[in-house]
């Protein structure tokens, strides 16, 4: 007989943004394996379809989370399909490495639109359903939300904003029984660097430099982060809110 705790999220409904690759894909799969019904959201339909092939508990919706109508479409899709919502994982985001001399207004506003405004509006749309289920929100920050990173100041600023939103929302929503926490991964194997605009040789160089800086000697794997995202939504974590858990091989210590 299967132990009850082996599927801690049985019949819970979870939305994961940025589910087409990396941490988002690993999270969608880990949530489904824990028993949840998962709606994986992202811009790239083909990538989402590949995620969906990894577990029958994953449904997908291709939409850009920055669009004004995206929150209604995303939340509505989950509610229409499963009639409830228990967990929202705000994972979609972008990283841009650019020197201070080269940064532009458009790059800054695009970063804040995706990394701060989009998760804010999606969480707002989810609130009526999360209040009913006494559910939780998990924001995906970064080590660089609280550790400076030369060449990525505005990316770091968006993640610092997301961490402060996490703490403030936790206070605001505590009266409703809605928990809000964040996971702050360090450099993790994903497509983030490849799509950040860096040439391929620079991506290889940056990955090597990052691994050399990390006390445990390597970049993280998406599944190592997804495991903790699942833990934060586990029913046994019902007294945990307003926390930012850094998972970075010790990088923030140096």
Order of alpha helices (4+ residues) and beta strands (2+ residues): beta-alpha-beta-alpha-beta-alpha-beta-alpha-alpha-beta-alpha-beta-alpha-alpha-beta
